[in-house]
Every structure is written in C-alpha cells, then in structure tokens.
Amino acid sequence: MPKNQKRSIPSPIISILMDELTPLKSRNKLESMFMYAGIEINPIEPKAQMVKQTLEEANFKELDPLSKLGIFIKPIMDHKEEEVGCPWDDEEVKPSNDEKLKRHLKETLDKWGLCYHKDGTITNGISPSSATLEEHLKIKSVPAIEEEFYRAIKTASTEPRQAVSAACNILESLFKQYIHDKKLDIPAKQDIQGLWKVVKNDLGLDQSITQDKDLKGILQGINSIVSNTGSFRTHASVAHGESPKRYKVLPRHARLVVNSAHSLALFILETWEDRDHAANQNQI
C-alpha cells in the first residue's frame, strides 16, 4: 500500500450494513460493536443513519478504516450458522437473515478485491494458492500453522517484516507436523532446511533421484524457495534480531515471499494427501 493511501471502506459495504444490518441489531448492540472496533460513533437518529454516518466518518478519521471495519463485522462474519432440521428432510433449509448478510458482505468485498479472514482481518485480496491453502488448513486443523497463515496475510501490507517471518514459520510448522504425523526421525538441526530434507525425502521430492530434466529443475526451484525463505527471514525480519545484513522490506517483497511459501505449502499438503490416498487404496 503506497504511503498516505488509506484503505477506505467501500460505499456499497456501508449501504449493505445500513440497509441489512440495522434491522437485525438493536441500537445498543450496534453501538457496542462500534466501541469494540474502536470507531467513534456519530449518535445521529435513526440507527440506520448512525451506521451510515459513523462508517463514512471513519473513512476520514481512521488511519486504516478497513481494519476497523473488519473488527466491526467480526461478530457477523465469524458466526457459524447452526444446522436446523434433519439430514433426511426433503425441505431445503433457508439461510437466516444473518447468513444472507454474511454472504452479501463477502460477495461485495470480493468485487472490490478484498477478502475477509477470521478474527476480523480484511486484506487486499489473496492469491488463488493462498485461498486454497486456507481451505486445506481448515481441514487439517493445525492451530500453529493456521495462526502463522493469518499473521502473514494480515501483515503483508502493513508490517512486511512480520509477514516474512510468518511465511517462514508456516513452512517450518508444516514440516514439523508432517514429521510428527509420519513418525519420522527428527533431524539434529531443526532449522527450515534440516526439516525440509526429511520431508522431501519421504515425499519423494529429492531432485537427485529424478531423471526428468524439467521436473528436476522444478524441484530445484522448490529447494530454492525453502532455503531462501529462511535466509530472507534471517536478514530481513524480526525473527532473529538485528542481522548485520538487513534488508529494507517493502510490502511487495513480503507478498512475494508469502505467496511463494503458500504455494509450496499447498503443494506439500496436496502431495501428502495424494500419497496417503494411494497408500489407502493399495490396502483395500
């Protein structure tokens, strides 16, 4: 994000909240949501105008209005709809008004190149690999990896050094989880390259045993992503203190590292799942 450029709340989002949120919440509840988000309230009547004016004024008063919006809509977006009825019911269960609002907000954010993540984070969109990785992590349910995933997404534009650190942590956490689940020997040196050596050998991703020239080149590229992500963190992030060789990390650098790490993490997870599926098929 260029300097002095605010991430303003899009006017269609304000209209949706004014028209669809206010009928669902009391004035006291809306005021509570604004206070929780740290947004200064305009006490104008009626409550629909209060929502409209407060959010419009936030675009001028707040340094990062979108971050405040994320916290404001968190109770809506993170709410899980309880299933109603029985699985054998023929009648389709219609979504509640809360669920309709949630979907409408998500669709509109997407049209504006924005993406909401759990815990109240709104980012300027994410790559297809990051979106797919997010779904895989939900299935795997590994809190340590999920935490670093969202930290990388959240800080890429605003705190790029932290994003670089989180991107490297994602790979390290994933490698450790794989080694644990597969009951492999833990390497003596548990840095990112030591962990990766164990994982790649078990997954059959060692370029030295590959004959195909093109595939060998791709595997070399994967090794390069792992080693250089670790090196970049050392030289550029807060993970290992002030390195003598310290880069000036910009958001575009952080996004490159994060997207590369996410693509690799997704590839590893999918390869892992394919290997497990093939093993199960052979046992049948």
Backbone as numpy.savetxt, mean C-alpha at the origin, in Angstrom:
# Nx Ny Nz CAx CAy CAz Cx Cy Cz
5.90 14.74 -5.61 5.05 15.93 -5.61 5.93 17.17 -5.61
5.79 18.06 -6.60 6.60 19.26 -6.65 6.41 20.10 -5.41
7.42 20.89 -5.07 7.30 21.76 -3.91 6.15 22.74 -4.08
5.50 23.04 -2.94 4.42 24.01 -2.89 3.17 23.58 -3.65
3.15 22.35 -4.13 1.95 21.87 -4.80 1.15 21.01 -3.83
-0.05 21.47 -3.51 -0.88 20.75 -2.56 -1.60 19.59 -3.22
-1.86 18.56 -2.43 -2.72 17.47 -2.88 -4.12 17.81 -2.40
-4.84 18.54 -3.21 -6.16 19.04 -2.82 -7.23 17.96 -2.93
-8.28 18.12 -2.14 -9.42 17.21 -2.19 -10.24 17.54 -3.45
-10.44 16.57 -4.34 -11.21 16.85 -5.57 -12.65 17.26 -5.24
-13.17 18.20 -6.00 -14.54 18.69 -5.74 -15.60 17.60 -5.84
-15.47 16.59 -6.76 -16.48 15.53 -6.77 -16.53 14.73 -5.47
-15.38 14.57 -4.82 -15.35 13.87 -3.53 -16.11 14.68 -2.48
-15.91 15.99 -2.50 -16.63 16.85 -1.55 -18.12 16.75 -1.79
-18.54 16.73 -3.05 -19.97 16.64 -3.39 -20.56 15.31 -2.91
-19.82 14.22 -3.10 -20.29 12.91 -2.67 -20.49 12.88 -1.15
-19.52 13.41 -0.43 -19.62 13.42 1.04 -20.76 14.32 1.51
-20.96 15.42 0.81 -22.05 16.33 1.18 -23.41 15.67 0.93
-23.55 15.00 -0.22 -24.85 14.44 -0.62 -25.14 13.06 0.00
-24.10 12.23 0.15 -24.33 10.84 0.55 -23.92 10.52 1.98
-22.96 11.26 2.52 -22.53 11.00 3.89 -23.45 11.66 4.91
-23.83 12.91 4.65 -24.62 13.65 5.66 -25.95 12.99 6.02
-26.66 12.32 5.08 -27.89 11.65 5.50 -27.65 10.44 6.41
-26.41 9.93 6.42 -26.11 8.72 7.18 -25.57 9.00 8.58
-25.07 10.22 8.81 -24.42 10.54 10.08 -25.07 11.77 10.72
-25.10 11.76 12.05 -25.60 12.92 12.79 -24.58 14.04 12.73
-25.00 15.23 13.06 -24.07 16.36 13.07 -22.94 16.13 14.06
-23.30 15.59 15.24 -22.28 15.31 16.26 -21.24 14.31 15.75
-21.71 13.28 15.03 -20.80 12.28 14.49 -19.88 12.89 13.44
-20.43 13.72 12.58 -19.62 14.38 11.55 -18.56 15.28 12.18
-18.96 16.04 13.19 -18.01 16.91 13.88 -16.91 16.08 14.54
-17.30 14.94 15.10 -16.32 14.05 15.72 -15.32 13.53 14.68
-15.82 13.18 13.49 -14.94 12.70 12.42 -13.96 13.79 11.98
-14.46 15.03 11.88 -13.58 16.15 11.51 -12.51 16.38 12.57
-12.91 16.34 13.83 -11.95 16.57 14.92 -10.89 15.49 14.95
-11.32 14.24 14.72 -10.37 13.12 14.71 -9.34 13.30 13.59
-9.79 13.85 12.46 -8.89 14.08 11.33 -8.05 15.34 11.48
-8.35 16.13 12.50 -7.60 17.36 12.72 -7.97 18.46 11.74
-9.24 18.46 11.29 -9.72 19.46 10.33 -10.55 20.50 11.06
-10.22 21.75 10.86 -10.98 22.84 11.50 -12.39 22.90 10.92
-13.39 22.92 11.80 -14.79 22.83 11.38 -15.39 24.22 11.16
-16.11 24.35 10.06 -16.94 25.53 9.82 -18.35 25.17 10.34
-18.83 25.83 11.41 -20.08 25.41 12.06 -21.36 25.86 11.36
-21.27 26.09 10.06 -22.43 26.57 9.30 -23.56 25.54 9.32
-24.80 26.00 9.22 -25.97 25.13 9.09 -26.44 25.13 7.64
-27.09 24.06 7.16 -27.26 22.76 7.78 -25.98 21.93 7.70
-26.05 20.68 8.14 -24.84 19.86 8.24 -24.22 19.57 6.87
-25.05 19.50 5.82 -24.50 19.26 4.48 -23.58 20.41 4.07
-23.99 21.62 4.39 -23.16 22.79 4.07 -21.91 22.82 4.96
-22.06 22.33 6.19 -20.91 22.26 7.09 -19.83 21.36 6.47
-20.25 20.19 5.95 -19.30 19.27 5.33 -18.65 19.93 4.11
-19.46 20.55 3.26 -18.95 21.18 2.05 -17.96 22.30 2.36
-18.36 23.20 3.23 -17.52 24.35 3.54 -16.24 23.94 4.27
-16.38 23.00 5.18 -15.21 22.56 5.96 -14.16 21.93 5.06
-14.59 21.08 4.13 -13.64 20.43 3.24 -13.05 21.39 2.21
-13.87 22.30 1.71 -13.36 23.31 0.77 -12.33 24.21 1.45
-12.58 24.58 2.69 -11.64 25.43 3.42 -10.36 24.66 3.77
-10.51 23.34 3.97 -9.33 22.52 4.25 -8.35 22.55 3.08
-8.88 22.67 1.86 -8.02 22.75 0.68 -7.12 23.98 0.70
-7.55 25.01 1.42 -6.75 26.24 1.50 -5.90 26.28 2.77
-6.43 25.71 3.85 -5.76 25.84 5.15 -4.73 24.76 5.43
-4.98 23.55 4.94 -4.12 22.41 5.28 -2.92 22.30 4.33
-1.80 21.84 4.87 -0.62 21.63 4.04 -0.80 20.46 3.08
-1.48 19.41 3.56 -1.76 18.24 2.73 -3.21 17.82 2.95
-4.15 18.47 2.25 -5.57 18.19 2.47 -5.96 16.72 2.27
-5.32 16.05 1.31 -5.68 14.65 1.05 -5.36 13.74 2.23
-4.28 14.04 2.95 -3.96 13.21 4.12 -5.03 13.37 5.19
-5.57 14.58 5.32 -6.66 14.82 6.27 -7.94 14.13 5.81
-8.21 14.16 4.50 -9.38 13.48 3.96 -9.31 11.99 4.26
-8.12 11.39 4.08 -7.96 9.96 4.33 -8.37 9.58 5.74
-7.97 10.39 6.71 -8.33 10.11 8.11 -9.83 10.33 8.32
-10.38 11.35 7.66 -11.81 11.66 7.81 -12.69 10.51 7.30
-12.32 9.92 6.15 -13.17 8.87 5.57 -12.78 7.47 6.05
-11.75 7.38 6.90 -11.29 6.09 7.40 -12.42 5.24 8.01
-13.31 5.80 8.85 -14.38 4.96 9.42 -15.30 4.35 8.36
-15.42 5.04 7.22 -16.27 4.54 6.13 -15.52 3.49 5.32
-14.29 3.83 4.92 -13.55 2.98 4.00 -13.04 1.70 4.65
-12.73 1.75 5.95 -12.20 0.56 6.63 -13.28 -0.29 7.26
-14.53 0.17 7.19 -15.64 -0.58 7.77 -15.93 -1.81 6.91
-16.07 -2.95 7.56 -16.39 -4.19 6.85 -17.86 -4.50 6.99
-18.51 -4.67 5.86 -19.94 -4.97 5.84 -20.17 -6.39 6.34
-21.04 -6.53 7.33 -21.38 -7.86 7.83 -22.29 -8.57 6.85
-22.04 -9.85 6.66 -22.86 -10.63 5.74 -24.24 -10.86 6.35
-25.25 -10.68 5.52 -26.62 -10.86 5.96 -27.24 -12.01 5.18
-28.01 -12.86 5.85 -28.68 -13.95 5.16 -27.83 -15.20 5.11
-28.31 -16.19 4.43 -27.63 -17.48 4.36 -27.07 -17.68 2.96
-26.01 -18.45 2.85 -25.38 -18.65 1.53 -26.28 -19.34 0.53
-27.34 -20.02 1.03 -28.23 -20.72 0.09 -29.45 -19.88 -0.28
-29.52 -18.64 0.24 -30.63 -17.76 -0.13 -30.55 -17.43 -1.61
-31.70 -17.49 -2.30 -31.74 -17.13 -3.73 -31.72 -15.62 -3.91
-32.28 -14.90 -2.96 -32.40 -13.44 -3.10 -31.04 -12.78 -2.88
-30.67 -11.91 -3.79 -29.39 -11.22 -3.69 -29.46 -10.17 -2.59
-28.44 -10.15 -1.74 -28.39 -9.17 -0.65 -27.89 -7.85 -1.21
-28.68 -6.81 -1.07 -28.30 -5.50 -1.60 -27.34 -4.81 -0.63
-26.35 -4.10 -1.18 -25.40 -3.41 -0.30 -26.08 -2.28 0.46
-25.60 -2.01 1.66 -26.16 -0.93 2.47 -25.74 0.41 1.89
-26.33 1.49 2.42 -25.97 2.82 1.96 -24.51 3.14 2.30
-24.03 2.62 3.43 -22.62 2.81 3.79 -21.71 2.16 2.75
-22.08 0.96 2.31 -21.27 0.24 1.34 -21.33 0.93 -0.03
-22.49 1.46 -0.37 -22.62 2.20 -1.64 -21.74 3.45 -1.63
-21.73 4.15 -0.49 -20.89 5.34 -0.36 -19.42 4.97 -0.48
-19.03 3.90 0.17 -17.65 3.42 0.12 -17.23 3.15 -1.32
-18.07 2.45 -2.06 -17.76 2.13 -3.46 -17.70 3.39 -4.32
-18.62 4.31 -4.08 -18.65 5.55 -4.86 -17.39 6.36 -4.62
-16.95 6.44 -3.36 -15.72 7.16 -3.04 -14.52 6.50 -3.71
-14.46 5.18 -3.62 -13.34 4.44 -4.21 -13.28 4.65 -5.72
-14.42 4.57 -6.38 -14.47 4.75 -7.84 -14.06 6.16 -8.23
-14.51 7.15 -7.47 -14.19 8.55 -7.80 -12.73 8.86 -7.54
-12.19 8.35 -6.45 -10.76 8.52 -6.18 -9.94 7.92 -7.32
-10.36 6.75 -7.81 -9.66 6.08 -8.89 -9.67 6.93 -10.17
-10.80 7.58 -10.44 -10.90 8.44 -11.63 -9.93 9.62 -11.55
-9.63 10.04 -10.34 -8.72 11.16 -10.13 -7.27 10.69 -9.92
-7.02 9.41 -10.21 -5.67 8.89 -10.08 -5.22 8.74 -8.64
-6.19 8.55 -7.74 -5.89 8.42 -6.31 -6.30 7.04 -5.82
-5.70 6.62 -4.73 -6.00 5.30 -4.20 -6.04 5.36 -2.67
-7.12 4.83 -2.09 -7.24 4.77 -0.63 -6.68 3.44 -0.14
-5.91 3.50 0.96 -5.39 2.30 1.60 -5.87 2.28 3.04
-5.92 1.09 3.62 -6.42 0.97 4.98 -5.62 1.85 5.94
-6.28 2.23 7.02 -5.70 3.10 8.04 -5.60 4.55 7.60
-6.38 4.92 6.58 -6.53 6.34 6.26 -5.46 6.97 5.42
-4.85 6.21 4.53 -3.83 6.75 3.64 -4.37 6.88 2.22
-4.17 8.04 1.61 -4.53 8.26 0.21 -3.26 8.58 -0.56
-3.00 7.81 -1.61 -1.80 8.03 -2.41 -2.19 8.45 -3.82
-1.19 8.96 -4.54 -1.41 9.37 -5.92 -1.35 8.18 -6.85
-2.21 7.20 -6.60 -2.26 6.01 -7.43 -1.11 5.06 -7.11
-1.24 3.80 -7.47 -0.17 2.82 -7.30 -0.06 2.00 -8.57
1.10 1.39 -8.74 1.33 0.60 -9.95 0.47 -0.67 -9.93
0.22 -1.25 -11.11 -0.56 -2.51 -11.14 0.06 -3.61 -10.29
1.41 -3.68 -10.27 2.07 -4.71 -9.46 1.83 -4.47 -7.97
1.82 -3.20 -7.55 1.55 -2.89 -6.14 0.13 -3.26 -5.77
-0.80 -2.98 -6.68 -2.20 -3.31 -6.41 -2.39 -4.82 -6.27
-1.75 -5.59 -7.16 -1.86 -7.05 -7.10 -1.15 -7.59 -5.87
0.00 -7.01 -5.55 0.74 -7.43 -4.35 -0.11 -7.20 -3.10
-0.81 -6.09 -3.07 -1.67 -5.79 -1.92 -2.70 -6.90 -1.71
-3.28 -7.40 -2.79 -4.27 -8.48 -2.68 -3.62 -9.77 -2.18
-2.43 -10.08 -2.67 -1.73 -11.29 -2.24 -1.37 -11.21 -0.76
-0.98 -10.03 -0.29 -0.59 -9.88 1.11 -1.79 -10.05 2.03
-2.97 -9.64 1.55 -4.18 -9.83 2.34 -4.46 -11.31 2.53
-4.20 -12.10 1.48 -4.43 -13.55 1.56 -3.40 -14.20 2.48
-2.13 -13.81 2.31 -1.06 -14.38 3.12 -1.19 -13.97 4.58
-1.67 -12.74 4.81 -1.88 -12.21 6.15 -0.60 -12.29 6.99
0.42 -11.57 6.52 1.67 -11.46 7.27 1.82 -10.00 7.71
1.49 -9.69 8.97 1.44 -8.29 9.43 2.72 -7.50 9.18
3.89 -8.13 9.38 5.16 -7.41 9.22 5.34 -6.92 7.78
4.97 -7.77 6.81 5.12 -7.38 5.41 4.07 -6.34 5.03
2.84 -6.53 5.49 1.77 -5.57 5.20 2.12 -4.19 5.74
2.66 -4.16 6.94 3.00 -2.88 7.57 4.02 -2.11 6.73
5.04 -2.80 6.25 6.07 -2.15 5.43 5.52 -1.77 4.06
4.61 -2.59 3.53 3.98 -2.28 2.25 3.27 -0.93 2.32
2.44 -0.75 3.35 1.67 0.49 3.47 2.57 1.67 3.84
3.64 1.40 4.58 4.57 2.49 4.91 5.26 2.99 3.64
5.64 2.07 2.76 6.29 2.47 1.50 5.34 3.27 0.62
4.08 2.81 0.52 3.09 3.50 -0.29 2.81 4.90 0.27
2.69 4.97 1.58 2.29 6.22 2.24 3.37 7.29 2.16
4.64 6.88 2.23 5.72 7.86 2.37 6.50 8.15 1.09
6.18 7.46 -0.01 6.97 7.63 -1.24 7.02 9.07 -1.71
5.92 9.80 -1.60 5.87 11.18 -2.08 6.32 12.19 -1.03
6.14 11.86 0.24 6.38 12.85 1.30 7.66 12.60 2.09
8.02 11.34 2.31 9.23 11.00 3.06 9.97 9.88 2.32
10.60 10.23 1.19 11.17 9.20 0.31 12.22 8.31 0.97
12.98 8.84 1.93 13.98 7.99 2.60 13.30 6.86 3.36
12.22 7.16 4.04 11.48 6.12 4.75 10.89 5.10 3.79
10.43 5.57 2.63 9.86 4.67 1.63 10.92 3.68 1.12
12.13 4.16 0.89 13.23 3.29 0.45 13.51 2.23 1.51
13.55 2.66 2.76 13.78 1.72 3.86 12.67 0.67 3.93
11.43 1.11 3.78 10.29 0.18 3.83 10.33 -0.80 2.67
10.72 -0.34 1.48 10.78 -1.21 0.30 11.78 -2.35 0.53
12.93 -2.03 1.11 13.93 -3.06 1.41 13.42 -4.00 2.50
12.75 -3.43 3.49 12.20 -4.25 4.59 11.16 -5.24 4.10
10.39 -4.83 3.07 9.38 -5.73 2.50 10.05 -7.01 1.98
11.13 -6.83 1.22 11.84 -7.98 0.66 12.45 -8.83 1.77
13.10 -8.19 2.74 13.70 -8.94 3.84 12.65 -9.74 4.61
11.52 -9.10 4.90 10.45 -9.77 5.66 9.87 -10.93 4.86
9.71 -10.73 3.55 9.18 -11.79 2.70 10.14 -12.98 2.65
11.44 -12.71 2.51 12.43 -13.77 2.47 12.43 -14.56 3.79
12.36 -13.83 4.90 12.35 -14.50 6.22 11.11 -15.36 6.38
9.96 -14.86 5.88 8.73 -15.62 5.99 8.80 -16.89 5.16
9.37 -16.79 3.97 9.52 -17.95 3.11 10.42 -19.00 3.77
11.55 -18.55 4.29 12.49 -19.47 4.94 11.83 -20.15 6.14
11.05 -19.39 6.90 10.35 -19.94 8.06 9.31 -20.98 7.64
8.48 -20.61 6.66 7.40 -21.51 6.23 7.93 -22.79 5.60
9.05 -22.67 4.88 9.61 -23.84 4.21 10.60 -24.62 5.08
10.79 -24.09 6.31 11.70 -24.75 7.27 13.11 -24.92 6.68
13.60 -23.87 6.04 14.93 -23.88 5.45 15.96 -23.42 6.49
17.21 -23.71 6.23 18.27 -23.29 7.14 18.44 -21.77 7.07
18.48 -21.14 8.23 18.67 -19.69 8.29 20.13 -19.37 8.01
20.42 -18.43 7.10 21.82 -18.13 6.78 22.53 -17.46 7.96
23.84 -17.64 8.01 24.62 -17.04 9.09 24.53 -15.52 9.03
24.57 -14.98 7.82 24.45 -13.54 7.62 23.04 -13.23 7.15
22.24 -12.64 8.05 20.83 -12.43 7.73 20.55 -11.04 7.16
21.43 -10.61 6.23 21.11 -9.38 5.51 20.29 -9.76 4.28
19.90 -8.77 3.49 18.98 -9.03 2.37 19.58 -10.00 1.36
20.89 -9.89 1.09 21.51 -10.78 0.10 21.68 -12.20 0.63
22.00 -12.32 1.93 22.11 -13.65 2.51 20.79 -14.38 2.52
19.72 -13.67 2.86 18.37 -14.26 2.86 17.94 -14.63 1.45
18.23 -13.74 0.49 17.83 -13.97 -0.90 18.51 -15.20 -1.49
19.75 -15.43 -1.13 20.47 -16.59 -1.65 19.75 -17.89 -1.30
19.24 -17.98 -0.06 18.51 -19.17 0.37 17.21 -19.32 -0.40
16.48 -18.20 -0.53 15.17 -18.22 -1.18 15.29 -18.56 -2.66
16.21 -17.88 -3.36 16.31 -18.09 -4.81 16.74 -19.52 -5.14
17.61 -20.09 -4.31 18.03 -21.47 -4.54 16.87 -22.44 -4.37
16.04 -22.19 -3.37 14.92 -23.10 -3.11 13.84 -22.96 -4.19
13.68 -21.75 -4.73 12.67 -21.52 -5.76 13.18 -21.84 -7.16
14.46 -22.18 -7.28 15.02 -22.50 -8.59 15.27 -21.26 -9.43
15.64 -20.15 -8.79 15.85 -18.89 -9.50 17.34 -18.53 -9.57
18.20 -19.52 -9.43 19.63 -19.29 -9.52 20.04 -19.24 -10.99
20.57 -18.11 -11.42 20.90 -17.92 -12.84 22.00 -18.87 -13.31
22.84 -19.35 -12.38 23.97 -20.19 -12.77 23.52 -21.56 -13.29
22.29 -21.97 -12.94 21.82 -23.28 -13.41 20.84 -23.14 -14.56
20.70 -21.92 -15.07 19.77 -21.67 -16.18 20.53 -21.59 -17.50
20.07 -22.31 -18.51 20.75 -22.35 -19.80 20.27 -21.25 -20.75
18.98 -20.92 -20.67 18.40 -19.94 -21.58 19.02 -18.56 -21.34
19.56 -17.97 -22.40 20.28 -16.70 -22.28 19.37 -15.56 -21.81
18.16 -15.50 -22.39 17.24 -14.41 -22.02 16.79 -14.54 -20.57
16.43 -15.76 -20.17 15.99 -15.99 -18.80 17.13 -15.72 -17.82
18.35 -16.09 -18.20 19.52 -15.84 -17.36 19.68 -14.33 -17.12
19.45 -13.55 -18.19 19.56 -12.10 -18.07 18.51 -11.52 -17.13
17.29 -12.07 -17.21 16.21 -11.60 -16.33 16.53 -11.92 -14.88
17.03 -13.15 -14.63 17.38 -13.55 -13.27 18.53 -12.70 -12.73
19.46 -12.32 -13.60 20.53 -11.41 -13.20 19.95 -10.06 -12.78
18.93 -9.63 -13.52 18.26 -8.38 -13.19 17.58 -8.44 -11.82
16.97 -9.60 -11.53 16.34 -9.79 -10.22 17.38 -9.70 -9.11
18.51 -10.36 -9.31 19.59 -10.28 -8.32 20.06 -8.85 -8.12
20.10 -8.12 -9.23 20.53 -6.72 -9.16 19.54 -5.88 -8.35
18.24 -6.14 -8.52 17.22 -5.41 -7.75 17.43 -5.65 -6.26
17.66 -6.91 -5.89 17.83 -7.24 -4.47 19.07 -6.56 -3.90
20.21 -6.75 -4.55 21.46 -6.22 -3.99 21.47 -4.70 -3.97
20.96 -4.07 -5.04 21.01 -2.62 -5.10 19.94 -1.95 -4.24
18.82 -2.66 -4.00 17.83 -2.12 -3.07 18.44 -2.04 -1.67
19.18 -3.08 -1.28 19.84 -3.06 0.01 20.91 -1.97 0.08
21.69 -1.83 -0.97 22.74 -0.80 -0.99 22.14 0.60 -0.97
21.07 0.78 -1.72 20.44 2.11 -1.78 19.90 2.49 -0.41
19.32 1.50 0.30 18.82 1.79 1.65 19.98 2.24 2.55
21.10 1.53 2.45 22.24 1.87 3.30 22.73 3.29 3.04
22.79 3.67 1.78 23.35 4.97 1.41 22.34 6.11 1.46
21.06 5.76 1.39 20.07 6.83 1.20 19.02 6.94 2.28
18.84 5.91 3.08 17.71 5.95 4.01 18.17 6.11 5.44
17.17 6.05 6.33 17.43 6.24 7.75 17.72 4.91 8.44
17.74 3.81 7.72 17.82 2.48 8.34 19.16 2.25 9.05
20.23 2.75 8.47 21.54 2.46 9.05 22.27 3.74 9.47
21.51 4.76 9.83 22.12 6.00 10.28 22.69 6.80 9.13
23.56 7.72 9.45 24.15 8.60 8.45 25.33 7.92 7.77
25.11 7.45 6.54 26.19 6.82 5.79 27.11 7.90 5.22
28.45 7.63 5.13 29.37 8.61 4.53 28.96 8.96 3.10
28.44 7.96 2.38 27.95 8.20 1.02 26.43 8.29 1.08
25.89 9.50 1.10 24.46 9.69 1.33 23.83 10.42 0.15
22.80 9.81 -0.44 22.14 10.39 -1.59 21.06 11.37 -1.17
20.78 12.28 -2.07 19.60 13.13 -1.90 18.45 12.39 -2.59
17.56 11.82 -1.80 16.49 10.98 -2.34 15.27 11.82 -2.64
14.82 11.76 -3.87 13.62 12.47 -4.31 12.46 11.48 -4.42
11.22 11.97 -4.42 10.08 11.06 -4.54 10.16 10.13 -5.74
10.68 10.61 -6.88 10.76 9.75 -8.07 11.75 8.60 -7.84
12.80 8.86 -7.08 13.73 7.79 -6.74 13.04 6.75 -5.85
12.32 7.26 -4.86 11.63 6.36 -3.93 10.60 5.50 -4.66
9.85 6.10 -5.57 8.84 5.34 -6.31 9.48 4.26 -7.18
10.65 4.56 -7.76 11.36 3.56 -8.56 11.76 2.37 -7.69
12.32 2.65 -6.52 12.74 1.57 -5.62 11.54 0.79 -5.12
10.49 1.51 -4.70 9.29 0.85 -4.17 8.64 -0.02 -5.23
8.45 0.51 -6.44 7.79 -0.26 -7.50 8.63 -1.48 -7.90
9.95 -1.32 -7.90 10.82 -2.46 -8.23 10.70 -3.55 -7.16
10.72 -3.12 -5.90 10.61 -4.09 -4.80 9.26 -4.77 -4.81
8.20 -4.01 -5.11 6.85 -4.59 -5.16 6.72 -5.59 -6.30
7.30 -5.27 -7.45 7.24 -6.20 -8.59 7.96 -7.50 -8.27
9.12 -7.38 -7.62 9.88 -8.57 -7.26 9.14 -9.38 -6.20
8.60 -8.70 -5.19 7.86 -9.39 -4.12 6.66 -10.14 -4.70
5.98 -9.52 -5.64 4.83 -10.17 -6.28 5.28 -11.41 -7.06
6.38 -11.28 -7.80 6.90 -12.42 -8.57 7.25 -13.58 -7.64
7.87 -13.28 -6.52 8.25 -14.33 -5.56 7.02 -15.01 -4.98
6.03 -14.21 -4.60 4.80 -14.78 -4.04 4.09 -15.67 -5.05
4.01 -15.22 -6.30 3.33 -16.02 -7.32 4.11 -17.29 -7.65
5.45 -17.19 -7.68 6.28 -18.37 -7.90 6.12 -19.35 -6.74
6.11 -18.83 -5.55 5.90 -19.64 -4.34 4.58 -20.40 -4.42
3.51 -19.68 -4.78 2.18 -20.29 -4.89 2.14 -21.35 -5.99
2.79 -21.06 -7.12 2.82 -22.03 -8.23 3.55 -23.30 -7.82
4.68 -23.15 -7.12 5.44 -24.32 -6.67 4.61 -25.16 -5.70
3.92 -24.48 -4.78 3.09 -25.20 -3.81 1.94 -25.93 -4.50
1.34 -25.26 -5.48 0.22 -25.86 -6.21 0.69 -27.10 -6.98
1.84 -26.99 -7.63 2.38 -28.11 -8.39 2.70 -29.29 -7.46
3.25 -28.98 -6.29 3.58 -30.03 -5.32 2.32 -30.74 -4.84
1.26 -29.97 -4.61 0.00 -30.57 -4.16 -0.63 -31.43 -5.23
-0.50 -31.00 -6.48 -1.05 -31.77 -7.60 -0.33 -33.11 -7.74
0.96 -33.11 -7.51 1.75 -34.34 -7.63 1.41 -35.35 -6.54
0.87 -34.82 -5.41 0.53 -35.71 -4.30 -0.84 -36.36 -4.48
-1.63 -35.83 -5.39 -2.98 -36.36 -5.59 -2.94 -37.66 -6.39
